[in-house]
Amino acid sequence: MADSKRVLIVGGTRFSGLYLWNELNKRGHQVTLFNRGKTALKKLPKESEDEFLKRKERTNFINGNRQDANVGFSPTDLQASINCFHVL
């Protein structure tokens, strides 16, 4: 897809995040999901196991905790993240 974007979702395992993750995948965007791992990944209602597995295969995952993003996050780290995801 020519207009595809690289998208980082913080969370993504609960109600609105699940639907956002699904919709971005359906639209052909490259999704990275950052979560703490406290909530297991789950299917959407009416989503088949095969659809769910395909969505997971097309997604990158980063596990961590919320403090990872706040502690020791220097301006250089922020710029590297911005460059990585082509933000701003």
PDB file of N, CA, C and O in Angstrom, chain B, residues numbered from 101:
ATOM      1  N   MET B 101       0.852  -1.177   0.000  1.00  0.00           N
ATOM      2  CA  MET B 101       0.000   0.000   0.000  1.00  0.00           C
ATOM      3  C   MET B 101       0.893   1.233   0.000  1.00  0.00           C
ATOM      4  O   MET B 101       1.765   1.363   0.859  1.00  0.00           O
ATOM      5  N   ALA B 102       0.690   2.130  -0.941  1.00  0.00           N
ATOM      6  CA  ALA B 102       1.537   3.307  -1.102  1.00  0.00           C
ATOM      7  C   ALA B 102       1.421   4.278   0.066  1.00  0.00           C
ATOM      8  O   ALA B 102       2.398   4.936   0.423  1.00  0.00           O
ATOM      9  N   ASP B 103       0.249   4.372   0.658  1.00  0.00           N
ATOM     10  CA  ASP B 103       0.025   5.311   1.755  1.00  0.00           C
ATOM     11  C   ASP B 103       0.163   4.671   3.123  1.00  0.00           C
ATOM     12  O   ASP B 103      -0.284   5.248   4.114  1.00  0.00           O
ATOM     13  N   SER B 104       0.769   3.500   3.206  1.00  0.00           N
ATOM     14  CA  SER B 104       0.861   2.834   4.503  1.00  0.00           C
ATOM     15  C   SER B 104       1.816   3.593   5.408  1.00  0.00           C
ATOM     16  O   SER B 104       2.798   4.183   4.956  1.00  0.00           O
ATOM     17  N   LYS B 105       1.510   3.564   6.663  1.00  0.00           N
ATOM     18  CA  LYS B 105       2.295   4.249   7.701  1.00  0.00           C
ATOM     19  C   LYS B 105       2.801   3.222   8.700  1.00  0.00           C
ATOM     20  O   LYS B 105       2.239   2.136   8.839  1.00  0.00           O
ATOM     21  N   ARG B 106       3.871   3.586   9.391  1.00  0.00           N
ATOM     22  CA  ARG B 106       4.321   2.790  10.526  1.00  0.00           C
ATOM     23  C   ARG B 106       3.690   3.421  11.756  1.00  0.00           C
ATOM     24  O   ARG B 106       3.877   4.608  12.024  1.00  0.00           O
ATOM     25  N   VAL B 107       2.947   2.620  12.496  1.00  0.00           N
ATOM     26  CA  VAL B 107       2.152   3.131  13.613  1.00  0.00           C
ATOM     27  C   VAL B 107       2.541   2.404  14.887  1.00  0.00           C
ATOM     28  O   VAL B 107       2.647   1.178  14.912  1.00  0.00           O
ATOM     29  N   LEU B 108       2.753   3.178  15.948  1.00  0.00           N
ATOM     30  CA  LEU B 108       3.012   2.622  17.272  1.00  0.00           C
ATOM     31  C   LEU B 108       1.761   2.814  18.112  1.00  0.00           C
ATOM     32  O   LEU B 108       1.279   3.935  18.276  1.00  0.00           O
ATOM     33  N   ILE B 109       1.236   1.713  18.643  1.00  0.00           N
ATOM     34  CA  ILE B 109       0.095   1.774  19.561  1.00  0.00           C
ATOM     35  C   ILE B 109       0.615   1.435  20.950  1.00  0.00           C
ATOM     36  O   ILE B 109       1.201   0.373  21.161  1.00  0.00           O
ATOM     37  N   VAL B 110       0.399   2.339  21.887  1.00  0.00           N
ATOM     38  CA  VAL B 110       0.763   2.084  23.278  1.00  0.00           C
ATOM     39  C   VAL B 110      -0.476   1.494  23.930  1.00  0.00           C
ATOM     40  O   VAL B 110      -1.504   2.162  24.047  1.00  0.00           O
ATOM     41  N   GLY B 111      -0.379   0.258  24.347  1.00  0.00           N
ATOM     42  CA  GLY B 111      -1.532  -0.488  24.849  1.00  0.00           C
ATOM     43  C   GLY B 111      -1.934  -1.470  23.767  1.00  0.00           C
ATOM     44  O   GLY B 111      -1.131  -2.299  23.339  1.00  0.00           O
ATOM     45  N   GLY B 112      -3.150  -1.377  23.337  1.00  0.00           N
ATOM     46  CA  GLY B 112      -3.611  -2.184  22.220  1.00  0.00           C
ATOM     47  C   GLY B 112      -4.214  -3.517  22.566  1.00  0.00           C
ATOM     48  O   GLY B 112      -4.595  -4.265  21.666  1.00  0.00           O
ATOM     49  N   THR B 113      -4.315  -3.847  23.838  1.00  0.00           N
ATOM     50  CA  THR B 113      -4.837  -5.161  24.217  1.00  0.00           C
ATOM     51  C   THR B 113      -6.224  -5.082  24.866  1.00  0.00           C
ATOM     52  O   THR B 113      -6.817  -6.111  25.191  1.00  0.00           O
ATOM     53  N   ARG B 114      -6.729  -3.888  25.049  1.00  0.00           N
ATOM     54  CA  ARG B 114      -8.063  -3.754  25.641  1.00  0.00           C
ATOM     55  C   ARG B 114      -9.031  -3.230  24.602  1.00  0.00           C
ATOM     56  O   ARG B 114      -8.702  -3.188  23.416  1.00  0.00           O
ATOM     57  N   PHE B 115     -10.199  -2.837  25.019  1.00  0.00           N
ATOM     58  CA  PHE B 115     -11.315  -2.571  24.115  1.00  0.00           C
ATOM     59  C   PHE B 115     -10.963  -1.687  22.917  1.00  0.00           C
ATOM     60  O   PHE B 115     -10.934  -2.186  21.791  1.00  0.00           O
ATOM     61  N   SER B 116     -10.699  -0.418  23.114  1.00  0.00           N
ATOM     62  CA  SER B 116     -10.478   0.468  21.962  1.00  0.00           C
ATOM     63  C   SER B 116      -9.174   0.138  21.240  1.00  0.00           C
ATOM     64  O   SER B 116      -9.100   0.261  20.017  1.00  0.00           O
ATOM     65  N   GLY B 117      -8.157  -0.275  21.969  1.00  0.00           N
ATOM     66  CA  GLY B 117      -6.884  -0.636  21.348  1.00  0.00           C
ATOM     67  C   GLY B 117      -7.000  -1.827  20.423  1.00  0.00           C
ATOM     68  O   GLY B 117      -6.357  -1.867  19.374  1.00  0.00           O
ATOM     69  N   LEU B 118      -7.818  -2.802  20.804  1.00  0.00           N
ATOM     70  CA  LEU B 118      -8.035  -3.976  19.952  1.00  0.00           C
ATOM     71  C   LEU B 118      -8.643  -3.577  18.618  1.00  0.00           C
ATOM     72  O   LEU B 118      -8.220  -4.060  17.568  1.00  0.00           O
ATOM     73  N   TYR B 119      -9.625  -2.704  18.658  1.00  0.00           N
ATOM     74  CA  TYR B 119     -10.291  -2.280  17.427  1.00  0.00           C
ATOM     75  C   TYR B 119      -9.377  -1.388  16.582  1.00  0.00           C
ATOM     76  O   TYR B 119      -9.371  -1.490  15.355  1.00  0.00           O
ATOM     77  N   LEU B 120      -8.615  -0.524  17.230  1.00  0.00           N
ATOM     78  CA  LEU B 120      -7.667   0.321  16.503  1.00  0.00           C
ATOM     79  C   LEU B 120      -6.612  -0.545  15.824  1.00  0.00           C
ATOM     80  O   LEU B 120      -6.306  -0.348  14.648  1.00  0.00           O
ATOM     81  N   TRP B 121      -6.064  -1.490  16.553  1.00  0.00           N
ATOM     82  CA  TRP B 121      -5.049  -2.412  16.022  1.00  0.00           C
ATOM     83  C   TRP B 121      -5.600  -3.155  14.805  1.00  0.00           C
ATOM     84  O   TRP B 121      -4.927  -3.261  13.779  1.00  0.00           O
ATOM     85  N   ASN B 122      -6.810  -3.660  14.920  1.00  0.00           N
ATOM     86  CA  ASN B 122      -7.433  -4.392  13.826  1.00  0.00           C
ATOM     87  C   ASN B 122      -7.646  -3.495  12.604  1.00  0.00           C
ATOM     88  O   ASN B 122      -7.317  -3.883  11.482  1.00  0.00           O
ATOM     89  N   GLU B 123      -8.184  -2.323  12.817  1.00  0.00           N
ATOM     90  CA  GLU B 123      -8.485  -1.420  11.702  1.00  0.00           C
ATOM     91  C   GLU B 123      -7.212  -0.970  10.979  1.00  0.00           C
ATOM     92  O   GLU B 123      -7.182  -0.924   9.749  1.00  0.00           O
ATOM     93  N   LEU B 124      -6.175  -0.644  11.726  1.00  0.00           N
ATOM     94  CA  LEU B 124      -4.913  -0.242  11.103  1.00  0.00           C
ATOM     95  C   LEU B 124      -4.319  -1.386  10.281  1.00  0.00           C
ATOM     96  O   LEU B 124      -3.796  -1.159   9.190  1.00  0.00           O
ATOM     97  N   ASN B 125      -4.399  -2.597  10.793  1.00  0.00           N
ATOM     98  CA  ASN B 125      -3.924  -3.765  10.046  1.00  0.00           C
ATOM     99  C   ASN B 125      -4.729  -3.958   8.767  1.00  0.00           C
ATOM    100  O   ASN B 125      -4.158  -4.208   7.705  1.00  0.00           O
ATOM    101  N   LYS B 126      -6.046  -3.845   8.863  1.00  0.00           N
ATOM    102  CA  LYS B 126      -6.891  -4.024   7.680  1.00  0.00           C
ATOM    103  C   LYS B 126      -6.573  -2.985   6.612  1.00  0.00           C
ATOM    104  O   LYS B 126      -6.696  -3.261   5.418  1.00  0.00           O
ATOM    105  N   ARG B 127      -6.164  -1.793   7.037  1.00  0.00           N
ATOM    106  CA  ARG B 127      -5.851  -0.725   6.084  1.00  0.00           C
ATOM    107  C   ARG B 127      -4.427  -0.815   5.550  1.00  0.00           C
ATOM    108  O   ARG B 127      -4.004   0.026   4.756  1.00  0.00           O
ATOM    109  N   GLY B 128      -3.686  -1.837   5.987  1.00  0.00           N
ATOM    110  CA  GLY B 128      -2.359  -2.087   5.438  1.00  0.00           C
ATOM    111  C   GLY B 128      -1.213  -1.359   6.102  1.00  0.00           C
ATOM    112  O   GLY B 128      -0.115  -1.306   5.549  1.00  0.00           O
ATOM    113  N   HIS B 129      -1.443  -0.795   7.276  1.00  0.00           N
ATOM    114  CA  HIS B 129      -0.383  -0.088   7.987  1.00  0.00           C
ATOM    115  C   HIS B 129       0.506  -1.077   8.742  1.00  0.00           C
ATOM    116  O   HIS B 129       0.066  -2.170   9.102  1.00  0.00           O
ATOM    117  N   GLN B 130       1.747  -0.687   8.975  1.00  0.00           N
ATOM    118  CA  GLN B 130       2.702  -1.504   9.730  1.00  0.00           C
ATOM    119  C   GLN B 130       2.561  -1.135  11.206  1.00  0.00           C
ATOM    120  O   GLN B 130       2.982  -0.057  11.625  1.00  0.00           O
ATOM    121  N   VAL B 131       1.979  -2.018  11.973  1.00  0.00           N
ATOM    122  CA  VAL B 131       1.649  -1.728  13.367  1.00  0.00           C
ATOM    123  C   VAL B 131       2.664  -2.352  14.312  1.00  0.00           C
ATOM    124  O   VAL B 131       3.037  -3.517  14.175  1.00  0.00           O
ATOM    125  N   THR B 132       3.102  -1.543  15.279  1.00  0.00           N
ATOM    126  CA  THR B 132       3.905  -2.028  16.399  1.00  0.00           C
ATOM    127  C   THR B 132       3.084  -1.803  17.655  1.00  0.00           C
ATOM    128  O   THR B 132       2.600  -0.696  17.891  1.00  0.00           O
ATOM    129  N   LEU B 133       2.925  -2.832  18.453  1.00  0.00           N
ATOM    130  CA  LEU B 133       2.145  -2.770  19.680  1.00  0.00           C
ATOM    131  C   LEU B 133       3.092  -2.775  20.869  1.00  0.00           C
ATOM    132  O   LEU B 133       3.865  -3.716  21.048  1.00  0.00           O
ATOM    133  N   PHE B 134       3.035  -1.723  21.684  1.00  0.00           N
ATOM    134  CA  PHE B 134       3.825  -1.649  22.916  1.00  0.00           C
ATOM    135  C   PHE B 134       2.871  -1.876  24.073  1.00  0.00           C
ATOM    136  O   PHE B 134       1.918  -1.119  24.258  1.00  0.00           O
ATOM    137  N   ASN B 135       3.125  -2.919  24.853  1.00  0.00           N
ATOM    138  CA  ASN B 135       2.306  -3.120  26.047  1.00  0.00           C
ATOM    139  C   ASN B 135       3.129  -3.752  27.158  1.00  0.00           C
ATOM    140  O   ASN B 135       4.236  -4.246  26.941  1.00  0.00           O
ATOM    141  N   ARG B 136       2.561  -3.721  28.340  1.00  0.00           N
ATOM    142  CA  ARG B 136       3.254  -4.224  29.529  1.00  0.00           C
ATOM    143  C   ARG B 136       3.134  -5.729  29.685  1.00  0.00           C
ATOM    144  O   ARG B 136       3.816  -6.319  30.522  1.00  0.00           O
ATOM    145  N   GLY B 137       2.286  -6.350  28.901  1.00  0.00           N
ATOM    146  CA  GLY B 137       2.106  -7.793  28.996  1.00  0.00           C
ATOM    147  C   GLY B 137       1.186  -8.225  30.124  1.00  0.00           C
ATOM    148  O   GLY B 137       1.124  -9.410  30.452  1.00  0.00           O
ATOM    149  N   LYS B 138       0.473  -7.282  30.719  1.00  0.00           N
ATOM    150  CA  LYS B 138      -0.431  -7.637  31.812  1.00  0.00           C
ATOM    151  C   LYS B 138      -1.772  -8.163  31.288  1.00  0.00           C
ATOM    152  O   LYS B 138      -2.454  -8.929  31.970  1.00  0.00           O
ATOM    153  N   THR B 139      -2.137  -7.750  30.084  1.00  0.00           N
ATOM    154  CA  THR B 139      -3.383  -8.207  29.476  1.00  0.00           C
ATOM    155  C   THR B 139      -3.029  -9.038  28.259  1.00  0.00           C
ATOM    156  O   THR B 139      -2.314  -8.576  27.369  1.00  0.00           O
ATOM    157  N   ALA B 140      -3.527 -10.259  28.221  1.00  0.00           N
ATOM    158  CA  ALA B 140      -3.222 -11.158  27.103  1.00  0.00           C
ATOM    159  C   ALA B 140      -3.856 -10.644  25.817  1.00  0.00           C
ATOM    160  O   ALA B 140      -4.908 -10.006  25.835  1.00  0.00           O
ATOM    161  N   LEU B 141      -3.192 -10.936  24.700  1.00  0.00           N
ATOM    162  CA  LEU B 141      -3.769 -10.609  23.398  1.00  0.00           C
ATOM    163  C   LEU B 141      -5.006 -11.469  23.200  1.00  0.00           C
ATOM    164  O   LEU B 141      -5.031 -12.638  23.586  1.00  0.00           O
ATOM    165  N   LYS B 142      -6.038 -10.878  22.592  1.00  0.00           N
ATOM    166  CA  LYS B 142      -7.255 -11.657  22.388  1.00  0.00           C
ATOM    167  C   LYS B 142      -7.913 -11.273  21.070  1.00  0.00           C
ATOM    168  O   LYS B 142      -7.661 -10.213  20.498  1.00  0.00           O
ATOM    169  N   LYS B 143      -8.760 -12.178  20.619  1.00  0.00           N
ATOM    170  CA  LYS B 143      -9.512 -11.971  19.384  1.00  0.00           C
ATOM    171  C   LYS B 143     -10.628 -10.968  19.624  1.00  0.00           C
ATOM    172  O   LYS B 143     -11.096 -10.773  20.746  1.00  0.00           O
ATOM    173  N   LEU B 144     -11.038 -10.342  18.530  1.00  0.00           N
ATOM    174  CA  LEU B 144     -12.235  -9.516  18.564  1.00  0.00           C
ATOM    175  C   LEU B 144     -13.461 -10.429  18.471  1.00  0.00           C
ATOM    176  O   LEU B 144     -13.361 -11.546  17.965  1.00  0.00           O
ATOM    177  N   PRO B 145     -14.608  -9.966  18.953  1.00  0.00           N
ATOM    178  CA  PRO B 145     -15.824 -10.759  18.760  1.00  0.00           C
ATOM    179  C   PRO B 145     -16.025 -11.013  17.262  1.00  0.00           C
ATOM    180  O   PRO B 145     -15.823 -10.105  16.456  1.00  0.00           O
ATOM    181  N   LYS B 146     -16.401 -12.180  16.896  1.00  0.00           N
ATOM    182  CA  LYS B 146     -16.669 -12.608  15.518  1.00  0.00           C
ATOM    183  C   LYS B 146     -15.404 -12.733  14.660  1.00  0.00           C
ATOM    184  O   LYS B 146     -15.504 -12.980  13.458  1.00  0.00           O
ATOM    185  N   GLU B 147     -14.228 -12.567  15.249  1.00  0.00           N
ATOM    186  CA  GLU B 147     -12.977 -12.754  14.508  1.00  0.00           C
ATOM    187  C   GLU B 147     -12.584 -14.227  14.620  1.00  0.00           C
ATOM    188  O   GLU B 147     -12.567 -14.789  15.715  1.00  0.00           O
ATOM    189  N   SER B 148     -12.273 -14.841  13.492  1.00  0.00           N
ATOM    190  CA  SER B 148     -11.876 -16.253  13.526  1.00  0.00           C
ATOM    191  C   SER B 148     -10.467 -16.380  14.087  1.00  0.00           C
ATOM    192  O   SER B 148      -9.710 -15.411  14.140  1.00  0.00           O
ATOM    193  N   GLU B 149     -10.138 -17.578  14.498  1.00  0.00           N
ATOM    194  CA  GLU B 149      -8.782 -17.839  15.008  1.00  0.00           C
ATOM    195  C   GLU B 149      -7.747 -17.556  13.917  1.00  0.00           C
ATOM    196  O   GLU B 149      -6.677 -17.015  14.195  1.00  0.00           O
ATOM    197  N   ASP B 150      -8.070 -17.923  12.681  1.00  0.00           N
ATOM    198  CA  ASP B 150      -7.160 -17.694  11.556  1.00  0.00           C
ATOM    199  C   ASP B 150      -6.936 -16.196  11.314  1.00  0.00           C
ATOM    200  O   ASP B 150      -5.804 -15.770  11.087  1.00  0.00           O
ATOM    201  N   GLU B 151      -8.007 -15.398  11.362  1.00  0.00           N
ATOM    202  CA  GLU B 151      -7.883 -13.941  11.184  1.00  0.00           C
ATOM    203  C   GLU B 151      -7.024 -13.341  12.292  1.00  0.00           C
ATOM    204  O   GLU B 151      -6.181 -12.478  12.045  1.00  0.00           O
ATOM    205  N   PHE B 152      -7.251 -13.809  13.512  1.00  0.00           N
ATOM    206  CA  PHE B 152      -6.484 -13.314  14.654  1.00  0.00           C
ATOM    207  C   PHE B 152      -5.001 -13.646  14.507  1.00  0.00           C
ATOM    208  O   PHE B 152      -4.145 -12.795  14.748  1.00  0.00           O
ATOM    209  N   LEU B 153      -4.699 -14.880  14.114  1.00  0.00           N
ATOM    210  CA  LEU B 153      -3.296 -15.275  13.940  1.00  0.00           C
ATOM    211  C   LEU B 153      -2.622 -14.478  12.832  1.00  0.00           C
ATOM    212  O   LEU B 153      -1.460 -14.097  12.967  1.00  0.00           O
ATOM    213  N   LYS B 154      -3.329 -14.224  11.743  1.00  0.00           N
ATOM    214  CA  LYS B 154      -2.770 -13.411  10.655  1.00  0.00           C
ATOM    215  C   LYS B 154      -2.498 -11.986  11.117  1.00  0.00           C
ATOM    216  O   LYS B 154      -1.473 -11.406  10.757  1.00  0.00           O
ATOM    217  N   ARG B 155      -3.405 -11.412  11.914  1.00  0.00           N
ATOM    218  CA  ARG B 155      -3.207 -10.054  12.438  1.00  0.00           C
ATOM    219  C   ARG B 155      -1.979 -10.016  13.333  1.00  0.00           C
ATOM    220  O   ARG B 155      -1.192  -9.071  13.266  1.00  0.00           O
ATOM    221  N   LYS B 156      -1.806 -11.042  14.179  1.00  0.00           N
ATOM    222  CA  LYS B 156      -0.633 -11.100  15.052  1.00  0.00           C
ATOM    223  C   LYS B 156       0.657 -11.231  14.235  1.00  0.00           C
ATOM    224  O   LYS B 156       1.670 -10.618  14.574  1.00  0.00           O
ATOM    225  N   GLU B 157       0.622 -12.027  13.163  1.00  0.00           N
ATOM    226  CA  GLU B 157       1.809 -12.219  12.323  1.00  0.00           C
ATOM    227  C   GLU B 157       2.242 -10.923  11.629  1.00  0.00           C
ATOM    228  O   GLU B 157       3.428 -10.727  11.368  1.00  0.00           O
ATOM    229  N   ARG B 158       1.290 -10.047  11.333  1.00  0.00           N
ATOM    230  CA  ARG B 158       1.600  -8.786  10.644  1.00  0.00           C
ATOM    231  C   ARG B 158       1.966  -7.667  11.610  1.00  0.00           C
ATOM    232  O   ARG B 158       2.146  -6.524  11.191  1.00  0.00           O
ATOM    233  N   THR B 159       2.079  -7.981  12.893  1.00  0.00           N
ATOM    234  CA  THR B 159       2.306  -6.965  13.918  1.00  0.00           C
ATOM    235  C   THR B 159       3.641  -7.189  14.617  1.00  0.00           C
ATOM    236  O   THR B 159       4.039  -8.325  14.878  1.00  0.00           O
ATOM    237  N   ASN B 160       4.329  -6.081  14.917  1.00  0.00           N
ATOM    238  CA  ASN B 160       5.540  -6.133  15.743  1.00  0.00           C
ATOM    239  C   ASN B 160       5.125  -5.868  17.179  1.00  0.00           C
ATOM    240  O   ASN B 160       4.188  -5.111  17.431  1.00  0.00           O
ATOM    241  N   PHE B 161       5.822  -6.491  18.120  1.00  0.00           N
ATOM    242  CA  PHE B 161       5.479  -6.342  19.532  1.00  0.00           C
ATOM    243  C   PHE B 161       6.685  -5.880  20.339  1.00  0.00           C
ATOM    244  O   PHE B 161       7.804  -6.357  20.146  1.00  0.00           O
ATOM    245  N   ILE B 162       6.435  -4.941  21.246  1.00  0.00           N
ATOM    246  CA  ILE B 162       7.441  -4.481  22.199  1.00  0.00           C
ATOM    247  C   ILE B 162       6.809  -4.641  23.574  1.00  0.00           C
ATOM    248  O   ILE B 162       5.738  -4.091  23.832  1.00  0.00           O
ATOM    249  N   ASN B 163       7.458  -5.383  24.450  1.00  0.00           N
ATOM    250  CA  ASN B 163       6.955  -5.552  25.815  1.00  0.00           C
ATOM    251  C   ASN B 163       7.808  -4.733  26.768  1.00  0.00           C
ATOM    252  O   ASN B 163       9.026  -4.653  26.610  1.00  0.00           O
ATOM    253  N   GLY B 164       7.174  -4.135  27.742  1.00  0.00           N
ATOM    254  CA  GLY B 164       7.880  -3.335  28.727  1.00  0.00           C
ATOM    255  C   GLY B 164       6.898  -2.810  29.747  1.00  0.00           C
ATOM    256  O   GLY B 164       5.763  -3.279  29.836  1.00  0.00           O
ATOM    257  N   ASN B 165       7.340  -1.839  30.509  1.00  0.00           N
ATOM    258  CA  ASN B 165       6.417  -1.206  31.442  1.00  0.00           C
ATOM    259  C   ASN B 165       6.405   0.291  31.179  1.00  0.00           C
ATOM    260  O   ASN B 165       7.246   0.807  30.443  1.00  0.00           O
ATOM    261  N   ARG B 166       5.467   0.970  31.771  1.00  0.00           N
ATOM    262  CA  ARG B 166       5.313   2.402  31.497  1.00  0.00           C
ATOM    263  C   ARG B 166       6.533   3.201  31.931  1.00  0.00           C
ATOM    264  O   ARG B 166       6.811   4.253  31.355  1.00  0.00           O
ATOM    265  N   GLN B 167       7.249   2.739  32.909  1.00  0.00           N
ATOM    266  CA  GLN B 167       8.428   3.470  33.361  1.00  0.00           C
ATOM    267  C   GLN B 167       9.540   3.441  32.326  1.00  0.00           C
ATOM    268  O   GLN B 167      10.375   4.345  32.293  1.00  0.00           O
ATOM    269  N   ASP B 168       9.564   2.406  31.472  1.00  0.00           N
ATOM    270  CA  ASP B 168      10.585   2.347  30.435  1.00  0.00           C
ATOM    271  C   ASP B 168      10.574   3.592  29.569  1.00  0.00           C
ATOM    272  O   ASP B 168      11.624   4.040  29.108  1.00  0.00           O
ATOM    273  N   ALA B 169       9.399   4.153  29.344  1.00  0.00           N
ATOM    274  CA  ALA B 169       9.282   5.314  28.471  1.00  0.00           C
ATOM    275  C   ALA B 169       9.570   6.609  29.208  1.00  0.00           C
ATOM    276  O   ALA B 169       9.757   7.642  28.566  1.00  0.00           O
ATOM    277  N   ASN B 170       9.612   6.591  30.539  1.00  0.00           N
ATOM    278  CA  ASN B 170       9.784   7.826  31.295  1.00  0.00           C
ATOM    279  C   ASN B 170      11.159   7.960  31.945  1.00  0.00           C
ATOM    280  O   ASN B 170      11.673   9.071  32.068  1.00  0.00           O
ATOM    281  N   VAL B 171      11.744   6.877  32.350  1.00  0.00           N
ATOM    282  CA  VAL B 171      12.996   6.922  33.081  1.00  0.00           C
ATOM    283  C   VAL B 171      14.165   6.905  32.105  1.00  0.00           C
ATOM    284  O   VAL B 171      14.284   5.982  31.299  1.00  0.00           O
ATOM    285  N   GLY B 172      15.023   7.909  32.168  1.00  0.00           N
ATOM    286  CA  GLY B 172      16.211   7.946  31.339  1.00  0.00           C
ATOM    287  C   GLY B 172      15.927   8.169  29.861  1.00  0.00           C
ATOM    288  O   GLY B 172      16.725   7.775  29.011  1.00  0.00           O
ATOM    289  N   PHE B 173      14.818   8.787  29.551  1.00  0.00           N
ATOM    290  CA  PHE B 173      14.455   9.035  28.158  1.00  0.00           C
ATOM    291  C   PHE B 173      14.993  10.416  27.790  1.00  0.00           C
ATOM    292  O   PHE B 173      14.360  11.433  28.071  1.00  0.00           O
ATOM    293  N   SER B 174      16.145  10.439  27.172  1.00  0.00           N
ATOM    294  CA  SER B 174      16.827  11.704  26.852  1.00  0.00           C
ATOM    295  C   SER B 174      16.283  12.311  25.558  1.00  0.00           C
ATOM    296  O   SER B 174      15.593  11.633  24.798  1.00  0.00           O
ATOM    297  N   PRO B 175      16.591  13.584  25.307  1.00  0.00           N
ATOM    298  CA  PRO B 175      16.196  14.204  24.034  1.00  0.00           C
ATOM    299  C   PRO B 175      16.737  13.440  22.820  1.00  0.00           C
ATOM    300  O   PRO B 175      16.079  13.383  21.781  1.00  0.00           O
ATOM    301  N   THR B 176      17.922  12.859  22.947  1.00  0.00           N
ATOM    302  CA  THR B 176      18.484  12.063  21.849  1.00  0.00           C
ATOM    303  C   THR B 176      17.641  10.824  21.599  1.00  0.00           C
ATOM    304  O   THR B 176      17.382  10.463  20.451  1.00  0.00           O
ATOM    305  N   ASP B 177      17.207  10.162  22.694  1.00  0.00           N
ATOM    306  CA  ASP B 177      16.330   8.991  22.555  1.00  0.00           C
ATOM    307  C   ASP B 177      15.010   9.381  21.897  1.00  0.00           C
ATOM    308  O   ASP B 177      14.495   8.657  21.045  1.00  0.00           O
ATOM    309  N   LEU B 178      14.469  10.526  22.296  1.00  0.00           N
ATOM    310  CA  LEU B 178      13.210  10.992  21.726  1.00  0.00           C
ATOM    311  C   LEU B 178      13.364  11.246  20.228  1.00  0.00           C
ATOM    312  O   LEU B 178      12.501  10.858  19.441  1.00  0.00           O
ATOM    313  N   GLN B 179      14.452  11.891  19.836  1.00  0.00           N
ATOM    314  CA  GLN B 179      14.674  12.166  18.418  1.00  0.00           C
ATOM    315  C   GLN B 179      14.838  10.868  17.636  1.00  0.00           C
ATOM    316  O   GLN B 179      14.349  10.762  16.511  1.00  0.00           O
ATOM    317  N   ALA B 180      15.515   9.887  18.209  1.00  0.00           N
ATOM    318  CA  ALA B 180      15.687   8.604  17.541  1.00  0.00           C
ATOM    319  C   ALA B 180      14.320   7.931  17.337  1.00  0.00           C
ATOM    320  O   ALA B 180      14.069   7.337  16.288  1.00  0.00           O
ATOM    321  N   SER B 181      13.449   8.027  18.335  1.00  0.00           N
ATOM    322  CA  SER B 181      12.111   7.444  18.212  1.00  0.00           C
ATOM    323  C   SER B 181      11.303   8.157  17.149  1.00  0.00           C
ATOM    324  O   SER B 181      10.604   7.519  16.362  1.00  0.00           O
ATOM    325  N   ILE B 182      11.393   9.469  17.123  1.00  0.00           N
ATOM    326  CA  ILE B 182      10.686  10.252  16.114  1.00  0.00           C
ATOM    327  C   ILE B 182      11.165   9.864  14.722  1.00  0.00           C
ATOM    328  O   ILE B 182      10.357   9.683  13.811  1.00  0.00           O
ATOM    329  N   ASN B 183      12.481   9.736  14.556  1.00  0.00           N
ATOM    330  CA  ASN B 183      13.034   9.367  13.259  1.00  0.00           C
ATOM    331  C   ASN B 183      12.599   7.961  12.861  1.00  0.00           C
ATOM    332  O   ASN B 183      12.295   7.702  11.697  1.00  0.00           O
ATOM    333  N   CYS B 184      12.571   7.063  13.830  1.00  0.00           N
ATOM    334  CA  CYS B 184      12.207   5.678  13.564  1.00  0.00           C
ATOM    335  C   CYS B 184      10.787   5.557  13.032  1.00  0.00           C
ATOM    336  O   CYS B 184      10.532   4.800  12.095  1.00  0.00           O
ATOM    337  N   PHE B 185       9.866   6.302  13.628  1.00  0.00           N
ATOM    338  CA  PHE B 185       8.466   6.193  13.256  1.00  0.00           C
ATOM    339  C   PHE B 185       8.002   7.315  12.322  1.00  0.00           C
ATOM    340  O   PHE B 185       6.817   7.407  12.003  1.00  0.00           O
ATOM    341  N   HIS B 186       8.928   8.159  11.888  1.00  0.00           N
ATOM    342  CA  HIS B 186       8.607   9.271  10.983  1.00  0.00           C
ATOM    343  C   HIS B 186       7.479  10.110  11.535  1.00  0.00           C
ATOM    344  O   HIS B 186       6.513  10.391  10.827  1.00  0.00           O
ATOM    345  N   VAL B 187       7.583  10.515  12.784  1.00  0.00           N
ATOM    346  CA  VAL B 187       6.573  11.317  13.449  1.00  0.00           C
ATOM    347  C   VAL B 187       6.986  12.770  13.364  1.00  0.00           C
ATOM    348  O   VAL B 187       8.174  13.093  13.356  1.00  0.00           O
ATOM    349  N   LEU B 188       5.992  13.646  13.300  1.00  0.00           N
ATOM    350  CA  LEU B 188       6.156  15.107  13.278  1.00  0.00           C
ATOM    351  C   LEU B 188       6.767  15.560  12.056  1.00  0.00           C
ATOM    352  O   LEU B 188       6.975  16.761  11.879  1.00  0.00           O
TER     353      LEU B 188
END
